[in-house]
Amino acid sequence: MRKLIYFVASTLDGFIAAPDRQDPTGIGFFVDEGDHLTEVITEFPDIIPTHGRVHLGLTDVENKHFDTVIMGRATYDPGLKIGVTSPYTHLRQYVVSRSITESPDPAVEIISEDPLAKVRELKQEDGKDIWLCGGGQLAGVLRPEIDELILKLNPVIAGDGVPLFAGGFESQHFTLSDTKIFTSGVLHLTYLRKPA
């Protein structure tokens, strides 16, 4: 069975984006240079948006981990605002939204109903794993189905912003399965969900 993997960058205090939900890329929110980026490019080319893959010469590189991405509307919006309607053409793309009534691109499917049911359906299919791209509200809703968490922990404190998980209190336990430390100060921490 396929896994749902929440692979996301976070500050030390648990925020994944600025309070206004602004895309953290390029605004100094996360460490945007260093050896941790080489790891992402070589080990996880799947998570590089299509325009970035072209720029980095990754257009013909096969997906290593994921063949599907699911994201919330706020995660999808920054690209949409600049005309990028299909940010990950190398993946099956799902956007969870009640406000977008019709997909702006045939390669992107809008999920307007229960995202948990859709994820459970996707996990039953054959294929590579499913990448939960963000954001915090969607991660909170999908928390019962998250099998693995790969946290790109940045040496930054934000003080406020979009939390890693939004929603009510409910503890879930994970086991640390891998740690990678980079000279940039970024850590990649991989956690597996403990069985209930």
Beta strands, then each sheet from edge to edge (+ up, - down):
strand 1: 4-10
strand 2: 15-17
strand 3: 66-72
strand 4: 92-96
strand 5: 108-111
strand 6: 129-134
strand 7: 146-153
strand 8: 162-163
strand 9: 174-181
strand 10: 187-193
sheet 1: 5+ 4+ 3+ 6+ 1+ 7+ 10- 9+
sheet 2: 2+ 8-
end
